[in-house]
């Protein structure tokens, strides 16, 4: 889930458009993987999107929330 980490890091750096693009690619990959680690990393991505309120980021946030909800985990993010 390196792409999720990359997207989160880009959000943390303020590169919002680049982060959103990376996040969409990461979410495409995450949709195909069912693991506790993926769910944990999705929570990390969600945390990184919190400061931003744009339609692009809202779309990422919505997809990440949906995927995280479908993969409940006890792993701490």
N, C-alpha and C positions, 0 to 999 in steps of 0.2 A: 504494500500500500504506500509505496514511495510517492506516488502522484498525489495522494491525499496530503501527505506531509509537505510536499512542494507547494500545493495550493494554499495550505494553512500558513506556511512561511511567507508566501507572497502577500497574503492578506495582512499578515503581521507587519510587513514592510510597507504597506500602503499601495501596492501595485494591484489595484482592485480589478481592472479589466483583465490583466494577465492571469490573476488569481482565479477569476471566475471561469476563464477558458480552461485552465488547468483543472479546476474543480469539476467542471462538466465531464472532462475526459476521465478523471478519477472516479466519478460517480457511475459512469458507464461501466468501468471495470468492477467497481464495488457491487453493482447489481448482479454480477455473475458469480460472486464469491459469497459464501455463507460461513462466516467465522466470527468468533468473539473479538478477534483482533480488528477485523474490519469495522465492527460496530463501535469499538473503542476509538478508532481513528476517525470515524464519522463524527463522533462527539467532539474531537479535537478540531475538526474542520468547522463545526457549528460554532464553537467558541471563538474561532478566528473571524467569523463573519459578523459577530455581534456589533462592532462599531459602525457597520455600513448599512445604509438604507437606500438601496437603488433597486430598480426592477431586475437588473441582472443578478445582483446578489440575493435578492428575495427568491428568485428562481432556484439558485443553487441551494439556498437554505431550505426551501420547500422539498426539493429532491432529497437532500441529505436527511432531513427529518423523517421523511417517508421511509427511506432505506433503514435508518437507525431504528425506527419503530418496528420494522419487520424483522429486525435482528436483535432482540433484547439480549443484554449481556450483564454479567456481574463484574466485568473487568472495569477497573477505574481508568478513566481517560487521563 
